[in-house]
């Protein structure tokens, strides 16, 4: 039987996920939608010819009998309440990042899920499903490059809207590296410092851009992440892991090579949606298949969402203080020990 999704939030990524569930993936359908903008919710039903009910709010959608799983893709501050209500109702939950906008909020979700007694929640950290990151992790875990010593990463966007603020470089942008990098090297974060290099003339006055985030792990690995959201030339994700015996690096996004007018050239992506399109498909297919096979999702957990929230809060503190800040996590509950650091992708 198909997993029946109710989608909360039909903006940019909500529409993308509705499209992939109803047109690309197997074993699921969208049966309900809601959005604070009811017209947007009705429009998505019409655009994708869904056989779905439009509900006035998240509570009504979560309570609906035909909904087995909720997909939370509303704006970040609304996520925690929807996820908590979903757990209360015993529904499966795929929640886009952030799981919650505060560490305390993410901890409330962790505690509610533990109390429920079974895993219900998967967080939309899709990089763990990206072919390049999966290959990097394989190389690290098979010992191909020896012990990892350093990671150099970069997250570059061509441009950002006027509403994008300095802290969003952490909470909206770095958040994906925060999740992917501790998962890659199977280590916990210890401390963070944020440095502001010379500011680009292309950033608006209120925004510090670029930023350099320096993280130390408990195991002693040094991580540098450049965030540069007005780089102009493209959407570019880089990650290089330096080990004792060698180096592994994310592949360039594959694109045709053109020879023309005395030039050898290759296009660079401009839109984030295109960079991780396969990873989005695989993560949600994995959510559907894991629930069908084992009765629980097995992708990134609420605990991973909690780690991301605590780390992001420390990074924002480091932005403001200019000094090194400690990243203090609660002890990992045994409930999350299996599957929290390993991600066996089934799709
Ligand atoms: P968006 O286009 O602004 O869409 C958010 C939608 O949720 C809008 O339609 C908004 O309505 C609606 N909304 C706001 N508050 C709501 C509430 N309380 N209940 C129901 N709906 C509500 O944003 P987006 O780009 O799709 O992002 C949505 C979420 O996905 C964000 O948390 C974002 O961080 C995350 N995201 C993740 C990735 C990824 O790579 N994994 C990529 C993009 C986005 P209005 O327009 O009327 O405010």
Boltz pocket constraint, residues with backbone or C-beta under 6 A from the ligand:
constraints:
  - pocket:
      binder: B
      contacts: [[A, 8], [A, 9], [A, 10], [A, 11], [A, 12], [A, 13], [A, 14], [A, 34], [A, 35], [A, 36], [A, 37], [A, 40], [A, 58], [A, 72], [A, 73], [A, 74], [A, 75], [A, 76], [A, 78], [A, 96], [A, 97], [A, 98], [A, 124], [A, 125], [A, 126], [A, 172]]
      max_distance: 6.0
